[in-house]
Amino acid sequence: MLNRREFLAITGVGGAAMLLSHAAPLRATSEKEVRAMAYTAKDYSKLIGMEGFSETLLKNHFTLYQGYVTNTNKVMDILNQMLKDGKTGTPEFAELKRRLGWEFNGMRLHEFYFENLGGKGGINKDGKLAKKMSVDFGSYEMWEKDFRAVGAMRGIGWAVLYQDPMNGRLVNFWINEHDVSHPAGCNPLLIMDVFEHAFMIDYGLKRADYIEAFFKNINWSAAEDRLK
Ligand SMILES: [Fe+2]
């Protein structure tokens, strides 16, 4: 026996909502749509020529970044296929899910990093970001001292200036691997790559010299635009 909902659906008396729920059922995403959602590596070649960054170093870094984009797409495709094939309970699925955070953040952090480079001149001391740094750190100089110290920490990783949207506070974080120790829900404003590939070609072990070069090329307006 039909219930009321089934009866209305069959007889077409159910109104637009009922029509929609039956005429346009959810369908699986097509291969074409999946391809359209794939990530594309961005072109940062305009950064070539930056003072303190050789063309060789930058080109190597772009190639490494492109690898993260390729692998993010690849891992997502495989995981999608495993879901369709009913293989979600496998160790392979679990390991690839773990891998996804690393590849994805490797892609996105490099994009933030390249996009906050290519600037000239220091921070606008009258701008909203410098003023916020003064409030949260005592002065811009104190923020810079803290950020440089984070960047100089032993080990590979990222120095990231985050803003906590809960209270607006700025905090410098050390991010070890790409997928580890990001503060949940916070907004990255300024990213500095301190993996060795980011500087060794040009500076060897002199990381402080690389940090100096980084500071000379920060695109402060890009960082300020990320401020909420
Ligand atoms: Fe990097």
Boltz pocket constraint, residues with backbone or C-beta under 6 A from the ligand:
constraints:
  - pocket:
      binder: B
      contacts: [[A, 61], [A, 64], [A, 110], [A, 193], [A, 195], [A, 197], [A, 198]]
      max_distance: 6.0
